[in-house]
Amino acid sequence: TVVYVDDSYVGLPSCTLVGFPYPGAPGGAYIIGYNAFAKIQDGVNAVTANGTVNVAAGTYAEDVTIGKTITVQGAGAGSSIVVGPIVGSGSTFALAAGGIVLDGFTITRDGNTVAQWNDPGLNSAGVSIAGAGVNCTVRNCLLTGNRTGVDVNNSSGHNIRNNVIVDNRTGILCRNVTDN
């Protein structure tokens, strides 16, 4: 129900024990590929519904799609930084289920230079919540350098609070049915 992500795990073989003990872990340490991962998406894929993905400080170059009710907990804005790559999925974080909690990240994208601004491969949103996502929470994040910081589309009942949304083309976009 709890997994750990740390970008410093890159290059370690699967099932390698890492010396950060915590109670209840097999052998008293994280096991790469079982409960510890280098990428946030791998942690999201591995954690059980209603579980938690704890993300250590670092810079993660990836887009993350969350399709089940979980908490994704960063080390704090300015510490856990997620940069959506050019020609990614379109959103740095895509919340595609109800009850997701996203907490404590800097969320941005690659391609934030004048020369790249019109590149069609750029992500359009830092966080997107569409259709199936209801009652999601986005809190304590810094959303910067995105076309849209938070894009809520045909989805309702969200709690977007205690964020800093700055230097985006649009801060929060609520479109179609976005009640409550």
Summary of the structure (lengths in Angstrom):
residues: 180
radius of gyration: 16.2
end to end distance: 29.8
largest distance: 50.6
contacts: 615
relative contact order: 0.13
helix: 9%
strand: 40%
